Amino acid sequence: MSEIKIEKGVPVPLGGRGRAKYPWRQMKVGDSFFAPATRRINPRMAEQSTGFKFATRVEGDGVRIWRVK
């Protein structure tokens, strides 16, 4: 059996692909963005990871997300 090497100091990529899919961390209070209904989006997970608060409203064929706190 081959030995598995343990490595330290390798950063975890954001969003699973090296960058976040949505601009959660760049948003200021009052900023918003639109996500088409074809996109999966979960602002509750973003709230947990950023400590920010978001509000969502259905808008046309998608959802608009605001940073509120």
N, CA, C and O atoms as a Tripos MOL2 file, in Angstrom:
@<TRIPOS>MOLECULE
protein
  276   275    69     0     0
PROTEIN
NO_CHARGES

@<TRIPOS>ATOM
      1 N           0.8570   -1.1860    0.0000 N.3       1 MET1
      2 CA          0.0000    0.0000    0.0000 C.3       1 MET1
      3 C           0.8940    1.2370    0.0000 C.2       1 MET1
      4 O           1.8620    1.3140    0.7550 O.2       1 MET1
      5 N           0.5520    2.2200   -0.8700 N.am      2 SER2
      6 CA          1.3490    3.4490   -0.9140 C.3       2 SER2
      7 C           1.0020    4.3470    0.2600 C.2       2 SER2
      8 O          -0.1260    4.3510    0.7530 O.2       2 SER2
      9 N           1.9800    5.0920    0.6890 N.am      3 GLU3
     10 CA          1.7780    5.9890    1.8150 C.3       3 GLU3
     11 C           1.2100    7.3180    1.3320 C.2       3 GLU3
     12 O           1.6500    7.8360    0.3050 O.2       3 GLU3
     13 N           0.2520    7.8710    2.0460 N.am      4 ILE4
     14 CA         -0.3600    9.1540    1.7000 C.3       4 ILE4
     15 C           0.3790   10.2430    2.4560 C.2       4 ILE4
     16 O           0.5530   10.1580    3.6720 O.2       4 ILE4
     17 N           0.8120   11.2690    1.7290 N.am      5 LYS5
     18 CA          1.5760   12.3710    2.3090 C.3       5 LYS5
     19 C           0.6160   13.4130    2.8870 C.2       5 LYS5
     20 O          -0.3030   13.8550    2.1970 O.2       5 LYS5
     21 N           0.8170   13.8020    4.1300 N.am      6 ILE6
     22 CA          0.0300   14.8560    4.7710 C.3       6 ILE6
     23 C           0.7290   16.1800    4.5240 C.2       6 ILE6
     24 O           1.9320   16.3080    4.7510 O.2       6 ILE6
     25 N          -0.0400   17.1800    4.0500 N.am      7 GLU7
     26 CA          0.5230   18.4910    3.7530 C.3       7 GLU7
     27 C          -0.1190   19.5540    4.6400 C.2       7 GLU7
     28 O          -1.3080   19.4770    4.9510 O.2       7 GLU7
     29 N           0.6570   20.5250    5.0380 N.am      8 LYS8
     30 CA          0.1620   21.6220    5.8770 C.3       8 LYS8
     31 C           0.2310   22.9300    5.0940 C.2       8 LYS8
     32 O           1.0880   23.0980    4.2270 O.2       8 LYS8
     33 N          -0.6830   23.8590    5.4090 N.am      9 GLY9
     34 CA         -0.6300   25.1980    4.8360 C.3       9 GLY9
     35 C          -1.1980   25.3370    3.4320 C.2       9 GLY9
     36 O          -0.9830   26.3660    2.7920 O.2       9 GLY9
     37 N          -1.9150   24.3410    2.9330 N.am     10 VAL10
     38 CA         -2.5290   24.4450    1.6140 C.3      10 VAL10
     39 C          -3.9050   25.0780    1.8030 C.2      10 VAL10
     40 O          -4.7630   24.4770    2.4500 O.2      10 VAL10
     41 N          -4.1470   26.2890    1.2530 N.am     11 PRO11
     42 CA         -5.4280   26.9600    1.4700 C.3      11 PRO11
     43 C          -6.5830   26.2640    0.7570 C.2      11 PRO11
     44 O          -6.4100   25.6990   -0.3220 O.2      11 PRO11
     45 N          -7.7560   26.3130    1.3700 N.am     12 VAL12
     46 CA         -8.9700   25.7600    0.7690 C.3      12 VAL12
     47 C          -9.4910   26.7630   -0.2530 C.2      12 VAL12
     48 O          -9.6830   27.9280    0.0950 O.2      12 VAL12
     49 N          -9.7290   26.3570   -1.5050 N.am     13 PRO13
     50 CA        -10.2600   27.2950   -2.4920 C.3      13 PRO13
     51 C         -11.6860   27.7100   -2.1480 C.2      13 PRO13
     52 O         -12.4750   26.8940   -1.6710 O.2      13 PRO13
     53 N         -12.0150   28.9730   -2.3870 N.am     14 LEU14
     54 CA        -13.3730   29.4570   -2.1560 C.3      14 LEU14
     55 C         -14.2820   28.9650   -3.2650 C.2      14 LEU14
     56 O         -13.8690   28.8950   -4.4230 O.2      14 LEU14
     57 N         -15.5150   28.6250   -2.9230 N.am     15 GLY15
     58 CA        -16.4910   28.2270   -3.9240 C.3      15 GLY15
     59 C         -16.1770   26.9070   -4.5980 C.2      15 GLY15
     60 O         -16.8250   26.5530   -5.5830 O.2      15 GLY15
     61 N         -15.2070   26.1770   -4.0960 N.am     16 GLY16
     62 CA        -14.8820   24.8930   -4.6660 C.3      16 GLY16
     63 C         -14.1290   24.9720   -5.9910 C.2      16 GLY16
     64 O         -13.6730   23.9450   -6.4920 O.2      16 GLY16
     65 N         -13.9890   26.1480   -6.5650 N.am     17 ARG17
     66 CA        -13.3090   26.2960   -7.8450 C.3      17 ARG17
     67 C         -12.2650   27.4050   -7.8040 C.2      17 ARG17
     68 O         -11.8530   27.9060   -8.8500 O.2      17 ARG17
     69 N         -11.8370   27.7890   -6.6130 N.am     18 GLY18
     70 CA        -10.8170   28.8110   -6.4970 C.3      18 GLY18
     71 C         -11.3850   30.2230   -6.3750 C.2      18 GLY18
     72 O         -10.6430   31.1610   -6.0850 O.2      18 GLY18
     73 N         -12.6710   30.3850   -6.5900 N.am     19 ARG19
     74 CA        -13.2970   31.6970   -6.4100 C.3      19 ARG19
     75 C         -14.7660   31.4910   -6.0940 C.2      19 ARG19
     76 O         -15.3560   30.4700   -6.4470 O.2      19 ARG19
     77 N         -15.3500   32.4770   -5.4230 N.am     20 ALA20
     78 CA        -16.7600   32.3810   -5.0670 C.3      20 ALA20
     79 C         -17.6280   32.5600   -6.3020 C.2      20 ALA20
     80 O         -17.2960   33.3430   -7.1930 O.2      20 ALA20
     81 N         -18.7240   31.8440   -6.3530 N.am     21 LYS21
     82 CA        -19.6450   31.9440   -7.4890 C.3      21 LYS21
     83 C         -20.4080   33.2640   -7.4610 C.2      21 LYS21
     84 O         -20.7150   33.8300   -8.5100 O.2      21 LYS21
     85 N         -20.7100   33.7490   -6.2720 N.am     22 TYR22
     86 CA        -21.4570   34.9950   -6.1110 C.3      22 TYR22
     87 C         -20.6310   35.9850   -5.2910 C.2      22 TYR22
     88 O         -19.7580   35.5630   -4.5330 O.2      22 TYR22
     89 N         -20.8820   37.2910   -5.4200 N.am     23 PRO23
     90 CA        -20.0190   38.3160   -4.7980 C.3      23 PRO23
     91 C         -20.3570   38.6350   -3.3400 C.2      23 PRO23
     92 O         -20.3300   39.8010   -2.9470 O.2      23 PRO23
     93 N         -20.6680   37.6330   -2.5460 N.am     24 TRP24
     94 CA        -21.0980   37.8660   -1.1590 C.3      24 TRP24
     95 C         -20.1510   38.7800   -0.3940 C.2      24 TRP24
     96 O         -20.5880   39.7810    0.1750 O.2      24 TRP24
     97 N         -18.8950   38.4620   -0.3710 N.am     25 ARG25
     98 CA        -17.9200   39.1840    0.4630 C.3      25 ARG25
     99 C         -17.6020   40.5770   -0.0420 C.2      25 ARG25
    100 O         -17.1250   41.4070    0.7310 O.2      25 ARG25
    101 N         -17.8480   40.8630   -1.3120 N.am     26 GLN26
    102 CA        -17.5730   42.1890   -1.8580 C.3      26 GLN26
    103 C         -18.7370   43.1550   -1.6630 C.2      26 GLN26
    104 O         -18.5920   44.3570   -1.8880 O.2      26 GLN26
    105 N         -19.8900   42.6370   -1.2450 N.am     27 MET27
    106 CA        -21.0860   43.4730   -1.1320 C.3      27 MET27
    107 C         -21.0410   44.3660    0.1010 C.2      27 MET27
    108 O         -20.5980   43.9520    1.1720 O.2      27 MET27
    109 N         -21.5070   45.5940   -0.0690 N.am     28 LYS28
    110 CA        -21.7130   46.5400    1.0300 C.3      28 LYS28
    111 C         -23.2060   46.5790    1.3290 C.2      28 LYS28
    112 O         -24.0140   46.1870    0.4870 O.2      28 LYS28
    113 N         -23.5820   47.0460    2.5160 N.am     29 VAL29
    114 CA        -24.9900   47.1680    2.8830 C.3      29 VAL29
    115 C         -25.7020   48.0190    1.8320 C.2      29 VAL29
    116 O         -25.2380   49.1080    1.4940 O.2      29 VAL29
    117 N         -26.8260   47.5240    1.3170 N.am     30 GLY30
    118 CA        -27.5880   48.2170    0.2830 C.3      30 GLY30
    119 C         -27.3000   47.7160   -1.1270 C.2      30 GLY30
    120 O         -28.0870   47.9640   -2.0400 O.2      30 GLY30
    121 N         -26.1680   47.0030   -1.3210 N.am     31 ASP31
    122 CA        -25.8500   46.4330   -2.6290 C.3      31 ASP31
    123 C         -26.7570   45.2390   -2.9100 C.2      31 ASP31
    124 O         -27.2230   44.5720   -1.9860 O.2      31 ASP31
    125 N         -27.0030   44.9740   -4.1960 N.am     32 SER32
    126 CA        -27.8030   43.8150   -4.5810 C.3      32 SER32
    127 C         -27.2790   43.2370   -5.8820 C.2      32 SER32
    128 O         -26.5230   43.8830   -6.6070 O.2      32 SER32
    129 N         -27.6960   42.0000   -6.1670 N.am     33 PHE33
    130 CA        -27.4310   41.4010   -7.4740 C.3      33 PHE33
    131 C         -28.6040   40.5060   -7.8450 C.2      33 PHE33
    132 O         -29.3580   40.0560   -6.9830 O.2      33 PHE33
    133 N         -28.7440   40.2560   -9.1460 N.am     34 PHE34
    134 CA        -29.8310   39.4390   -9.6770 C.3      34 PHE34
    135 C         -29.2650   38.0870  -10.0880 C.2      34 PHE34
    136 O         -28.2110   38.0130  -10.7180 O.2      34 PHE34
    137 N         -29.9700   37.0160   -9.7280 N.am     35 ALA35
    138 CA        -29.5870   35.6690  -10.1460 C.3      35 ALA35
    139 C         -30.7640   35.0510  -10.8960 C.2      35 ALA35
    140 O         -31.8650   34.9790  -10.3500 O.2      35 ALA35
    141 N         -30.5600   34.6070  -12.1250 N.am     36 PRO36
    142 CA        -31.6350   33.9740  -12.8850 C.3      36 PRO36
    143 C         -32.1410   32.7170  -12.1830 C.2      36 PRO36
    144 O         -31.4080   32.0830  -11.4230 O.2      36 PRO36
    145 N         -33.3920   32.3650  -12.4420 N.am     37 ALA37
    146 CA        -34.0030   31.1980  -11.8030 C.3      37 ALA37
    147 C         -33.2620   29.9110  -12.1330 C.2      37 ALA37
    148 O         -33.3930   28.9230  -11.4110 O.2      37 ALA37
    149 N         -32.4930   29.9060  -13.2030 N.am     38 THR38
    150 CA        -31.7490   28.7040  -13.5930 C.3      38 THR38
    151 C         -30.5380   28.4570  -12.7010 C.2      38 THR38
    152 O         -29.9280   27.3910  -12.7860 O.2      38 THR38
    153 N         -30.1760   29.4090  -11.8500 N.am     39 ARG39
    154 CA        -29.0160   29.2750  -10.9640 C.3      39 ARG39
    155 C         -29.4740   28.8390   -9.5780 C.2      39 ARG39
    156 O         -30.4950   29.3090   -9.0780 O.2      39 ARG39
    157 N         -28.7220   27.9470   -8.9650 N.am     40 ARG40
    158 CA        -28.9900   27.5650   -7.5740 C.3      40 ARG40
    159 C         -28.2570   28.5450   -6.6790 C.2      40 ARG40
    160 O         -27.0670   28.8000   -6.8630 O.2      40 ARG40
    161 N         -28.9730   29.0910   -5.7140 N.am     41 ILE41
    162 CA        -28.3600   30.1060   -4.8490 C.3      41 ILE41
    163 C         -28.8890   29.9330   -3.4310 C.2      41 ILE41
    164 O         -30.0800   29.6920   -3.2330 O.2      41 ILE41
    165 N         -28.0020   30.0560   -2.4420 N.am     42 ASN42
    166 CA        -28.3890   29.8550   -1.0540 C.3      42 ASN42
    167 C         -27.7660   30.9390   -0.1760 C.2      42 ASN42
    168 O         -26.6680   30.7570    0.3500 O.2      42 ASN42
    169 N         -28.4670   32.0730   -0.0160 N.am     43 PRO43
    170 CA        -27.9040   33.1460    0.7930 C.3      43 PRO43
    171 C         -27.7440   32.7690    2.2690 C.2      43 PRO43
    172 O         -26.9480   33.3960    2.9680 O.2      43 PRO43
    173 N         -28.4640   31.7800    2.7530 N.am     44 ARG44
    174 CA        -28.3310   31.3870    4.1660 C.3      44 ARG44
    175 C         -26.9360   30.8290    4.4350 C.2      44 ARG44
    176 O         -26.3560   31.0870    5.4900 O.2      44 ARG44
    177 N         -26.4040   30.0750    3.4960 N.am     45 MET45
    178 CA        -25.0410   29.5610    3.6680 C.3      45 MET45
    179 C         -24.0370   30.7150    3.6270 C.2      45 MET45
    180 O         -23.0460   30.7060    4.3570 O.2      45 MET45
    181 N         -24.2960   31.7040    2.7740 N.am     46 ALA46
    182 CA        -23.4210   32.8840    2.7110 C.3      46 ALA46
    183 C         -23.4710   33.6510    4.0220 C.2      46 ALA46
    184 O         -22.4500   34.1700    4.4740 O.2      46 ALA46
    185 N         -24.6450   33.7280    4.6360 N.am     47 GLU47
    186 CA        -24.7580   34.4100    5.9340 C.3      47 GLU47
    187 C         -23.8960   33.7160    6.9760 C.2      47 GLU47
    188 O         -23.2280   34.3730    7.7750 O.2      47 GLU47
    189 N         -23.9110   32.3980    6.9670 N.am     48 GLN48
    190 CA        -23.1250   31.6490    7.9450 C.3      48 GLN48
    191 C         -21.6330   31.8570    7.7410 C.2      48 GLN48
    192 O         -20.8840   31.9730    8.7110 O.2      48 GLN48
    193 N         -21.1960   31.9050    6.4940 N.am     49 SER49
    194 CA        -19.7570   32.0150    6.2450 C.3      49 SER49
    195 C         -19.2280   33.4490    6.3210 C.2      49 SER49
    196 O         -18.0450   33.6520    6.5930 O.2      49 SER49
    197 N         -20.0950   34.4540    6.0830 N.am     50 THR50
    198 CA        -19.6270   35.8420    6.0780 C.3      50 THR50
    199 C         -20.0110   36.6210    7.3270 C.2      50 THR50
    200 O         -19.3450   37.5930    7.6820 O.2      50 THR50
    201 N         -21.0900   36.1990    8.0010 N.am     51 GLY51
    202 CA        -21.6110   36.9730    9.1280 C.3      51 GLY51
    203 C         -22.5060   38.1110    8.6760 C.2      51 GLY51
    204 O         -23.0300   38.8480    9.5120 O.2      51 GLY51
    205 N         -22.6950   38.2750    7.3560 N.am     52 PHE52
    206 CA        -23.5850   39.3030    6.8120 C.3      52 PHE52
    207 C         -25.0190   38.7860    6.8310 C.2      52 PHE52
    208 O         -25.2570   37.5950    7.0320 O.2      52 PHE52
    209 N         -25.9740   39.6920    6.6200 N.am     53 LYS53
    210 CA        -27.3850   39.3250    6.4870 C.3      53 LYS53
    211 C         -27.8600   39.7210    5.0940 C.2      53 LYS53
    212 O         -27.5010   40.7830    4.5840 O.2      53 LYS53
    213 N         -28.6700   38.8570    4.4850 N.am     54 PHE54
    214 CA        -29.1760   39.0900    3.1400 C.3      54 PHE54
    215 C         -30.6890   38.9580    3.1040 C.2      54 PHE54
    216 O         -31.2730   38.1990    3.8770 O.2      54 PHE54
    217 N         -31.3220   39.7060    2.1980 N.am     55 ALA55
    218 CA        -32.7650   39.6020    1.9500 C.3      55 ALA55
    219 C         -32.9320   39.2000    0.4900 C.2      55 ALA55
    220 O         -32.1590   39.6220   -0.3700 O.2      55 ALA55
    221 N         -33.9380   38.3870    0.2160 N.am     56 THR56
    222 CA        -34.1860   37.9530   -1.1590 C.3      56 THR56
    223 C         -35.6360   38.2340   -1.5390 C.2      56 THR56
    224 O         -36.5370   38.1550   -0.7040 O.2      56 THR56
    225 N         -35.8440   38.5610   -2.8100 N.am     57 ARG57
    226 CA        -37.1890   38.7600   -3.3570 C.3      57 ARG57
    227 C         -37.2130   38.2180   -4.7790 C.2      57 ARG57
    228 O         -36.2710   38.4060   -5.5490 O.2      57 ARG57
    229 N         -38.3000   37.5470   -5.1110 N.am     58 VAL58
    230 CA        -38.4880   37.0760   -6.4790 C.3      58 VAL58
    231 C         -38.6550   38.3010   -7.3650 C.2      58 VAL58
    232 O         -39.3930   39.2310   -7.0360 O.2      58 VAL58
    233 N         -37.9500   38.2840   -8.5020 N.am     59 GLU59
    234 CA        -38.0050   39.4040   -9.4260 C.3      59 GLU59
    235 C         -38.0070   38.8250  -10.8460 C.2      59 GLU59
    236 O         -36.9920   38.2960  -11.2990 O.2      59 GLU59
    237 N         -39.1290   38.9210  -11.5410 N.am     60 GLY60
    238 CA        -39.2150   38.3890  -12.9020 C.3      60 GLY60
    239 C         -38.9190   36.9020  -12.9280 C.2      60 GLY60
    240 O         -39.5850   36.1180  -12.2520 O.2      60 GLY60
    241 N         -37.9220   36.5140  -13.7080 N.am     61 ASP61
    242 CA        -37.5760   35.0930  -13.8390 C.3      61 ASP61
    243 C         -36.3490   34.7180  -13.0110 C.2      61 ASP61
    244 O         -35.5290   33.9000  -13.4280 O.2      61 ASP61
    245 N         -36.2380   35.3290  -11.8330 N.am     62 GLY62
    246 CA        -35.1150   35.0180  -10.9570 C.3      62 GLY62
    247 C         -35.3330   35.5710   -9.5700 C.2      62 GLY62
    248 O         -36.4660   35.7070   -9.1080 O.2      62 GLY62
    249 N         -34.2320   35.8910   -8.9060 N.am     63 VAL63
    250 CA        -34.2940   36.4060   -7.5410 C.3      63 VAL63
    251 C         -33.2520   37.5140   -7.3910 C.2      63 VAL63
    252 O         -32.1560   37.4290   -7.9450 O.2      63 VAL63
    253 N         -33.6070   38.5480   -6.6390 N.am     64 ARG64
    254 CA        -32.6630   39.6150   -6.3200 C.3      64 ARG64
    255 C         -32.2800   39.4510   -4.8630 C.2      64 ARG64
    256 O         -33.1290   39.2000   -4.0080 O.2      64 ARG64
    257 N         -30.9870   39.5960   -4.5880 N.am     65 ILE65
    258 CA        -30.4490   39.4380   -3.2380 C.3      65 ILE65
    259 C         -29.7740   40.7350   -2.8220 C.2      65 ILE65
    260 O         -28.9250   41.2640   -3.5400 O.2      65 ILE65
    261 N         -30.1610   41.2500   -1.6440 N.am     66 TRP66
    262 CA        -29.5810   42.4740   -1.0860 C.3      66 TRP66
    263 C         -28.7880   42.1220    0.1610 C.2      66 TRP66
    264 O         -29.1610   41.2150    0.9050 O.2      66 TRP66
    265 N         -27.7090   42.8280    0.3860 N.am     67 ARG67
    266 CA        -27.0320   42.7610    1.6870 C.3      67 ARG67
    267 C         -27.7170   43.8050    2.5530 C.2      67 ARG67
    268 O         -27.7460   44.9840    2.2010 O.2      67 ARG67
    269 N         -28.2720   43.3750    3.6930 N.am     68 VAL68
    270 CA        -29.0270   44.2800    4.5560 C.3      68 VAL68
    271 C         -28.3130   44.5770    5.8750 C.2      68 VAL68
    272 O         -28.7060   45.5060    6.5810 O.2      68 VAL68
    273 N         -27.2830   43.8190    6.2220 N.am     69 LYS69
    274 CA        -26.5510   44.0530    7.4790 C.3      69 LYS69
    275 C         -25.1650   43.5050    7.3760 C.2      69 LYS69
    276 O         -24.3900   43.6010    8.3270 O.2      69 LYS69
@<TRIPOS>BOND
     1     1     2 1
     2     2     3 1
     3     3     4 2
     4     3     5 am
     5     5     6 1
     6     6     7 1
     7     7     8 2
     8     7     9 am
     9     9    10 1
    10    10    11 1
    11    11    12 2
    12    11    13 am
    13    13    14 1
    14    14    15 1
    15    15    16 2
    16    15    17 am
    17    17    18 1
    18    18    19 1
    19    19    20 2
    20    19    21 am
    21    21    22 1
    22    22    23 1
    23    23    24 2
    24    23    25 am
    25    25    26 1
    26    26    27 1
    27    27    28 2
    28    27    29 am
    29    29    30 1
    30    30    31 1
    31    31    32 2
    32    31    33 am
    33    33    34 1
    34    34    35 1
    35    35    36 2
    36    35    37 am
    37    37    38 1
    38    38    39 1
    39    39    40 2
    40    39    41 am
    41    41    42 1
    42    42    43 1
    43    43    44 2
    44    43    45 am
    45    45    46 1
    46    46    47 1
    47    47    48 2
    48    47    49 am
    49    49    50 1
    50    50    51 1
    51    51    52 2
    52    51    53 am
    53    53    54 1
    54    54    55 1
    55    55    56 2
    56    55    57 am
    57    57    58 1
    58    58    59 1
    59    59    60 2
    60    59    61 am
    61    61    62 1
    62    62    63 1
    63    63    64 2
    64    63    65 am
    65    65    66 1
    66    66    67 1
    67    67    68 2
    68    67    69 am
    69    69    70 1
    70    70    71 1
    71    71    72 2
    72    71    73 am
    73    73    74 1
    74    74    75 1
    75    75    76 2
    76    75    77 am
    77    77    78 1
    78    78    79 1
    79    79    80 2
    80    79    81 am
    81    81    82 1
    82    82    83 1
    83    83    84 2
    84    83    85 am
    85    85    86 1
    86    86    87 1
    87    87    88 2
    88    87    89 am
    89    89    90 1
    90    90    91 1
    91    91    92 2
    92    91    93 am
    93    93    94 1
    94    94    95 1
    95    95    96 2
    96    95    97 am
    97    97    98 1
    98    98    99 1
    99    99   100 2
   100    99   101 am
   101   101   102 1
   102   102   103 1
   103   103   104 2
   104   103   105 am
   105   105   106 1
   106   106   107 1
   107   107   108 2
   108   107   109 am
   109   109   110 1
   110   110   111 1
   111   111   112 2
   112   111   113 am
   113   113   114 1
   114   114   115 1
   115   115   116 2
   116   115   117 am
   117   117   118 1
   118   118   119 1
   119   119   120 2
   120   119   121 am
   121   121   122 1
   122   122   123 1
   123   123   124 2
   124   123   125 am
   125   125   126 1
   126   126   127 1
   127   127   128 2
   128   127   129 am
   129   129   130 1
   130   130   131 1
   131   131   132 2
   132   131   133 am
   133   133   134 1
   134   134   135 1
   135   135   136 2
   136   135   137 am
   137   137   138 1
   138   138   139 1
   139   139   140 2
   140   139   141 am
   141   141   142 1
   142   142   143 1
   143   143   144 2
   144   143   145 am
   145   145   146 1
   146   146   147 1
   147   147   148 2
   148   147   149 am
   149   149   150 1
   150   150   151 1
   151   151   152 2
   152   151   153 am
   153   153   154 1
   154   154   155 1
   155   155   156 2
   156   155   157 am
   157   157   158 1
   158   158   159 1
   159   159   160 2
   160   159   161 am
   161   161   162 1
   162   162   163 1
   163   163   164 2
   164   163   165 am
   165   165   166 1
   166   166   167 1
   167   167   168 2
   168   167   169 am
   169   169   170 1
   170   170   171 1
   171   171   172 2
   172   171   173 am
   173   173   174 1
   174   174   175 1
   175   175   176 2
   176   175   177 am
   177   177   178 1
   178   178   179 1
   179   179   180 2
   180   179   181 am
   181   181   182 1
   182   182   183 1
   183   183   184 2
   184   183   185 am
   185   185   186 1
   186   186   187 1
   187   187   188 2
   188   187   189 am
   189   189   190 1
   190   190   191 1
   191   191   192 2
   192   191   193 am
   193   193   194 1
   194   194   195 1
   195   195   196 2
   196   195   197 am
   197   197   198 1
   198   198   199 1
   199   199   200 2
   200   199   201 am
   201   201   202 1
   202   202   203 1
   203   203   204 2
   204   203   205 am
   205   205   206 1
   206   206   207 1
   207   207   208 2
   208   207   209 am
   209   209   210 1
   210   210   211 1
   211   211   212 2
   212   211   213 am
   213   213   214 1
   214   214   215 1
   215   215   216 2
   216   215   217 am
   217   217   218 1
   218   218   219 1
   219   219   220 2
   220   219   221 am
   221   221   222 1
   222   222   223 1
   223   223   224 2
   224   223   225 am
   225   225   226 1
   226   226   227 1
   227   227   228 2
   228   227   229 am
   229   229   230 1
   230   230   231 1
   231   231   232 2
   232   231   233 am
   233   233   234 1
   234   234   235 1
   235   235   236 2
   236   235   237 am
   237   237   238 1
   238   238   239 1
   239   239   240 2
   240   239   241 am
   241   241   242 1
   242   242   243 1
   243   243   244 2
   244   243   245 am
   245   245   246 1
   246   246   247 1
   247   247   248 2
   248   247   249 am
   249   249   250 1
   250   250   251 1
   251   251   252 2
   252   251   253 am
   253   253   254 1
   254   254   255 1
   255   255   256 2
   256   255   257 am
   257   257   258 1
   258   258   259 1
   259   259   260 2
   260   259   261 am
   261   261   262 1
   262   262   263 1
   263   263   264 2
   264   263   265 am
   265   265   266 1
   266   266   267 1
   267   267   268 2
   268   267   269 am
   269   269   270 1
   270   270   271 1
   271   271   272 2
   272   271   273 am
   273   273   274 1
   274   274   275 1
   275   275   276 2
@<TRIPOS>SUBSTRUCTURE
     1 MET1         2 RESIDUE 1 A MET
     2 SER2         6 RESIDUE 1 A SER
     3 GLU3        10 RESIDUE 1 A GLU
     4 ILE4        14 RESIDUE 1 A ILE
     5 LYS5        18 RESIDUE 1 A LYS
     6 ILE6        22 RESIDUE 1 A ILE
     7 GLU7        26 RESIDUE 1 A GLU
     8 LYS8        30 RESIDUE 1 A LYS
     9 GLY9        34 RESIDUE 1 A GLY
    10 VAL10       38 RESIDUE 1 A VAL
    11 PRO11       42 RESIDUE 1 A PRO
    12 VAL12       46 RESIDUE 1 A VAL
    13 PRO13       50 RESIDUE 1 A PRO
    14 LEU14       54 RESIDUE 1 A LEU
    15 GLY15       58 RESIDUE 1 A GLY
    16 GLY16       62 RESIDUE 1 A GLY
    17 ARG17       66 RESIDUE 1 A ARG
    18 GLY18       70 RESIDUE 1 A GLY
    19 ARG19       74 RESIDUE 1 A ARG
    20 ALA20       78 RESIDUE 1 A ALA
    21 LYS21       82 RESIDUE 1 A LYS
    22 TYR22       86 RESIDUE 1 A TYR
    23 PRO23       90 RESIDUE 1 A PRO
    24 TRP24       94 RESIDUE 1 A TRP
    25 ARG25       98 RESIDUE 1 A ARG
    26 GLN26      102 RESIDUE 1 A GLN
    27 MET27      106 RESIDUE 1 A MET
    28 LYS28      110 RESIDUE 1 A LYS
    29 VAL29      114 RESIDUE 1 A VAL
    30 GLY30      118 RESIDUE 1 A GLY
    31 ASP31      122 RESIDUE 1 A ASP
    32 SER32      126 RESIDUE 1 A SER
    33 PHE33      130 RESIDUE 1 A PHE
    34 PHE34      134 RESIDUE 1 A PHE
    35 ALA35      138 RESIDUE 1 A ALA
    36 PRO36      142 RESIDUE 1 A PRO
    37 ALA37      146 RESIDUE 1 A ALA
    38 THR38      150 RESIDUE 1 A THR
    39 ARG39      154 RESIDUE 1 A ARG
    40 ARG40      158 RESIDUE 1 A ARG
    41 ILE41      162 RESIDUE 1 A ILE
    42 ASN42      166 RESIDUE 1 A ASN
    43 PRO43      170 RESIDUE 1 A PRO
    44 ARG44      174 RESIDUE 1 A ARG
    45 MET45      178 RESIDUE 1 A MET
    46 ALA46      182 RESIDUE 1 A ALA
    47 GLU47      186 RESIDUE 1 A GLU
    48 GLN48      190 RESIDUE 1 A GLN
    49 SER49      194 RESIDUE 1 A SER
    50 THR50      198 RESIDUE 1 A THR
    51 GLY51      202 RESIDUE 1 A GLY
    52 PHE52      206 RESIDUE 1 A PHE
    53 LYS53      210 RESIDUE 1 A LYS
    54 PHE54      214 RESIDUE 1 A PHE
    55 ALA55      218 RESIDUE 1 A ALA
    56 THR56      222 RESIDUE 1 A THR
    57 ARG57      226 RESIDUE 1 A ARG
    58 VAL58      230 RESIDUE 1 A VAL
    59 GLU59      234 RESIDUE 1 A GLU
    60 GLY60      238 RESIDUE 1 A GLY
    61 ASP61      242 RESIDUE 1 A ASP
    62 GLY62      246 RESIDUE 1 A GLY
    63 VAL63      250 RESIDUE 1 A VAL
    64 ARG64      254 RESIDUE 1 A ARG
    65 ILE65      258 RESIDUE 1 A ILE
    66 TRP66      262 RESIDUE 1 A TRP
    67 ARG67      266 RESIDUE 1 A ARG
    68 VAL68      270 RESIDUE 1 A VAL
    69 LYS69      274 RESIDUE 1 A LYS
